[in-house]
Amino acid sequence: MSSIKIQIIRAEGEDWNNSALGCYVSLDNELLDVITPLNSQHESNMIKVPSKGNLKLFVKTMGDSSRFLGSILIPLDILPTKGYIWLPLSAQISDTPLTSIPDSVQSPKILLAISNENCQSCIKTSPQLPELLSSEAALRMQELQTQLKEETQSRVTFHQAYLSLMNSSNKQLLNAEARESSMINLLEAKDREIQRLKSIVDKLECSQKTADEEKEKLLQKIEEMKMQDFISVVQRLSEELEETKKLLVGSIKQRDYLCKQLGLEGFKDVDLGSLDSDKVLIELKAEIIKYDEENRNLTGKLAQSEKVKESLTAQVFELQQTAETKSMDTPRDIAIKAANIDSLLGSLGFIGTFKKAINCYYVGDKLVQLAAEENKLYVKFGGEIVTIEEFVSTILSTDETKSSGCSSHKNSSRKNVKISENLNFEKIGKRTFSAFSETKSIKKIPERHLREKSNRELSADQRKLLC
């Protein structure tokens, strides 16, 4: 049987990696050879096959990412005995043989070189290979240029369509945003209107409820008057009038008392004899409300006056103590005594309770004086002298618990008398207790001078309140 030799020259396809192509060659389902890489610069081996049979070429990518590219099944008897021929590759694996060789072949395709066994050297010396490759390259170049033009035109058309679509989408988006903003504003306005109407409805319902209650009370009053006889009604109204008169008298007395406390003139007395008529019951209640309001105002003014009085008393007290201290002790003596007192306060744990002022101390809102003798502290407060422990345990606790205040105050008074009799302030040297010093050589600041200085320190509001 005669035979021919076939050489696989190259294979072409769209987006193929020519450096990773391989071709499986089989004859009548028997593998003859595997050519890889297929499109190598070196010539592939010649494959000797009989002149009859079905030749199958299977092209795929080689390596880990193996992928099928194309195949062809062709009878050997339709191939020429020599020369170069392009054969089409099918994109799907098919067992249907090729019946004829087409004149023009499109990608994907494969190029074969065929030679007779008796004239093997004709393949290398034949001048048809360069011409065939050149013509194929020219045709391929024309095809690529045509595809490039079509692709460029397609890209331009696609870009124009894309821009048109984007412009249309942006316009629709802006219109949608404007509509949404308008709808939101409209909904907000509707919500505000609904809230306003709800508020009006609530007020109307409240007014209606009040009116219904008043109506119910009036109806009950009418029914009550219908059910009771006229004499009992008159008697009850008379009792209410008497109670109202008593309230009015008490309010007037309280008003006069507050006016006297503030040094203000009282109001004219009300003639209670003229209040016998039932018709003035409402007027009396109105007068009582007015007097109660005046009483509250007068009570507030009295409280403010008491505060001003306490402030003035404290200022006069400080001025007296300052003047007497300056006349008796030198600045060095005062500093030494104050340091000794502060040291004893710290050791006894009362440094946070007694707040230091000018020549005195504050305990809350109380103004006191301290003296030290033999590592003991004595407190002068309200004309009494007690130890600091008794002051904290009795006088301060009395302010917090009023129920036990009276007994504690009496006990502390008894102790104070005993301490004041036995305590020698000349020996202590604390001349800040000037009220208890019997020395007549201490110079007193004139009362008129203290009053004038206190008046100068009064604020405008205090003067207005006193006036």
Residue pairs with C-beta under 8 A, 6 or more apart in sequence:
1 50
1 51
1 52
2 50
2 51
2 117
3 48
3 49
3 50
3 51
3 117
4 48
4 49
4 50
4 51
4 76
4 79
4 81
4 114
4 115
4 116
4 117
5 46
5 47
5 48
5 49
5 114
5 115
5 116
5 117
5 120
6 25
6 46
6 47
6 49
6 55
6 112
6 113
6 114
7 43
7 44
7 45
7 46
7 47
7 112
7 113
7 114
7 115
7 123
8 23
8 25
8 35
8 38
8 44
8 47
8 57
8 110
8 111
8 112
9 44
9 84
9 111
9 112
9 113
10 18
10 38
10 39
10 110
10 111
11 21
11 23
11 38
11 39
11 59
11 69
11 70
11 89
11 108
11 109
11 110
11 111
12 107
12 108
12 109
12 110
12 111
12 140
13 59
13 69
13 70
13 89
13 107
13 108
13 109
14 107
14 108
16 69
16 108
17 61
18 37
18 38
18 39
19 37
19 39
20 37
20 61
20 62
20 63
21 36
21 37
21 38
21 39
21 59
21 60
21 61
21 62
21 69
22 34
22 35
22 36
22 37
22 38
22 59
22 60
22 61
22 62
23 34
23 35
23 36
23 38
23 57
23 58
23 59
23 110
24 31
24 34
24 57
24 58
24 60
25 31
25 32
25 33
25 34
25 35
25 47
25 55
25 56
25 57
26 32
26 55
26 56
26 58
27 49
27 50
27 53
27 54
27 55
27 56
28 53
28 54
29 56
32 47
32 49
33 45
33 47
35 44
35 45
36 62
37 62
38 44
38 59
46 115
46 120
46 123
48 117
49 55
49 76
50 76
51 76
51 77
52 75
52 76
52 77
53 75
53 76
54 73
54 74
54 75
54 76
54 97
55 73
55 74
55 75
55 76
55 79
56 71
56 72
56 73
56 74
57 71
57 72
57 74
57 87
57 89
57 110
58 68
58 71
58 93
59 69
59 70
59 71
59 89
59 108
59 110
60 66
60 67
60 68
60 69
61 67
61 69
68 93
69 89
69 108
70 89
70 90
70 91
70 108
70 110
71 89
71 90
71 93
71 94
72 87
72 88
72 89
72 90
72 98
72 110
73 94
73 95
73 96
73 97
73 98
74 87
74 97
74 98
75 97
75 98
78 98
78 99
78 100
78 101
79 85
79 101
79 112
79 114
80 114
81 114
81 116
82 114
82 115
82 116
82 119
82 122
82 123
83 113
83 114
83 126
83 128
84 111
84 112
84 113
84 114
84 128
84 129
84 132
85 101
85 111
85 112
85 114
86 105
86 109
86 110
86 111
86 112
86 136
87 98
87 101
87 105
87 109
87 110
87 111
87 112
88 98
88 102
88 105
88 106
88 108
88 109
89 108
89 109
89 110
91 108
111 136
113 123
113 129
115 122
115 123
116 122
123 129
225 233
237 278
237 281
238 278
240 281
241 275
241 278
241 281
241 284
244 281
244 284
244 285
244 288
245 272
245 275
245 284
247 288
248 270
248 272
248 275
248 284
248 287
248 288
248 291
249 272
251 288
251 291
251 292
251 295
252 267
252 269
252 270
252 291
254 295
255 266
255 267
255 291
255 294
255 295
255 298
256 266
256 267
258 295
258 298
258 299
258 302
259 265
259 266
259 267
259 298
260 266
261 302
262 298
262 301
262 302
262 305
264 298
270 287
274 280
275 284
301 465
304 465
305 465
305 466
308 458
308 462
308 465
308 466
311 462
312 454
312 458
314 367
315 454
315 457
316 450
316 451
316 454
317 360
317 367
318 357
318 358
318 359
318 360
318 367
319 445
319 450
319 453
319 454
320 434
320 444
320 445
320 450
321 358
321 359
321 360
321 369
321 432
321 434
322 358
322 359
323 443
323 445
324 431
324 432
324 434
324 442
324 443
324 444
324 445
325 334
325 359
325 431
325 432
327 442
327 443
328 431
328 434
328 442
329 337
329 431
334 359
337 372
337 429
337 430
337 432
338 356
340 372
341 370
341 371
341 372
341 377
342 351
342 356
344 372
344 375
344 376
344 377
345 351
345 354
345 370
345 377
348 377
348 388
350 377
350 388
350 392
353 363
353 392
354 361
354 362
354 363
354 368
354 370
355 361
355 362
355 363
357 367
359 369
359 432
360 367
360 368
360 369
360 432
361 367
361 368
361 369
361 370
362 368
363 396
364 396
364 399
366 381
368 379
368 380
368 381
368 391
369 379
369 380
369 381
369 432
369 433
370 377
370 378
370 379
370 380
370 388
371 377
371 378
371 380
371 425
371 428
371 430
371 432
371 433
372 378
372 428
372 430
373 423
373 427
373 428
373 430
376 387
376 388
377 387
377 388
378 385
378 386
378 387
378 388
378 419
378 423
379 385
379 386
379 387
379 388
379 391
380 433
380 435
380 436
381 391
381 395
383 435
384 412
384 413
384 416
384 420
385 416
385 419
385 420
385 423
385 433
385 436
386 394
386 395
386 412
386 415
386 416
386 419
387 419
390 412
390 415
394 408
394 409
394 411
394 412
395 408
395 409
395 412
397 404
397 408
398 404
398 405
398 408
398 409
399 405
420 436
425 431
425 433
425 436
425 437
426 437
426 439
431 437
431 442
434 442
458 466
